Amino acid sequence: MKSFYHYMMKFRLNPKNDLIGQLARFVYEDHSFPKTADDYNEISSYLELNGDYTMSMSVFDEAWELYEMNQ
């Protein structure tokens, strides 16, 4: 199974107004992001506790659904 980080990298070049693309760019630029994680709770907790993520967690939930559908 690919990590969530690896999966999100395909969205990095999405248009600037695309929220999943924005999340992918934040994840890419965050050197502390758990790059090997594939667990919802681990990644969700990280995003909630990291103040650099200003977007709604619903964007993460949408990205996670896509991730699960493509695994």
Phi and psi in degrees as a GROMACS rama.xvg file:
@    title "Ramachandran Plot"
@    xaxis  label "Phi"
@    yaxis  label "Psi"
@TYPE xy
-69.2097  150.229  LYS-2
-72.7109  159.566  SER-3
-60.77  -40.641  PHE-4
-57.2295  -50.0073  TYR-5
-60.3318  -42.6346  HIS-6
-61.7591  -42.8189  TYR-7
-67.1484  -23.2516  MET-8
-62.1782  -22.8666  MET-9
-72.8581  -13.3918  LYS-10
-97.0149  -4.38222  PHE-11
-58.0052  -31.6562  ARG-12
-96.0378  8.16483  LEU-13
-60.3204  160.203  ASN-14
-55.484  152.365  PRO-15
-58.7739  -28.4882  LYS-16
-85.841  -1.87947  ASN-17
-82.2608  119.638  ASP-18
-67.284  -37.2149  LEU-19
-67.3294  -36.9896  ILE-20
-62.4015  -39.8055  GLY-21
-63.14  -44.6282  GLN-22
-60.2971  -42.8794  LEU-23
-60.1505  -40.5262  ALA-24
-68.5998  -37.9275  ARG-25
-62.4816  -45.7636  PHE-26
-60.9156  -43.6462  VAL-27
-61.4514  -40.2106  TYR-28
-81.9756  -12.0458  GLU-29
-89.6431  103.583  ASP-30
-70.648  -13.3879  HIS-31
-95.7171  -5.50574  SER-32
-57.6835  138.601  PHE-33
-71.6649  88.7863  PRO-34
-66.9248  -22.4512  LYS-35
-99.1719  -1.01173  THR-36
-72.1459  142.562  ALA-37
-135.163  23.3381  ASP-38
-110.755  125.055  ASP-39
-54.9457  -49.458  TYR-40
-63.317  -40.982  ASN-41
-62.0278  -47.0649  GLU-42
-71.786  -42.2644  ILE-43
-59.9183  -45.7964  SER-44
-61.3495  -42.8275  SER-45
-59.0009  -47.9754  TYR-46
-64.6256  -39.1319  LEU-47
-67.5092  -34.3617  GLU-48
-87.644  -14.1987  LEU-49
-94.3867  115.016  ASN-50
-67.3892  -12.1001  GLY-51
-74.5696  -16.0683  ASP-52
-91.942  105.321  TYR-53
-97.1658  -9.74115  THR-54
-83.6004  165.606  MET-55
-65.423  145.884  SER-56
-67.8715  -14.4752  MET-57
-64.5485  -27.6215  SER-58
-66.6438  -43.3767  VAL-59
-62.2188  -43.3585  PHE-60
-60.3915  -40.6728  ASP-61
-64.9765  -43.7715  GLU-62
-63.8583  -38.7411  ALA-63
-64.7575  -41.0123  TRP-64
-59.0887  -43.8443  GLU-65
-61.3085  -42.624  LEU-66
-58.8787  -48.0196  TYR-67
-64.9449  -37.5165  GLU-68
-67.7023  -24.8543  MET-69
-102.17  11.8138  ASN-70
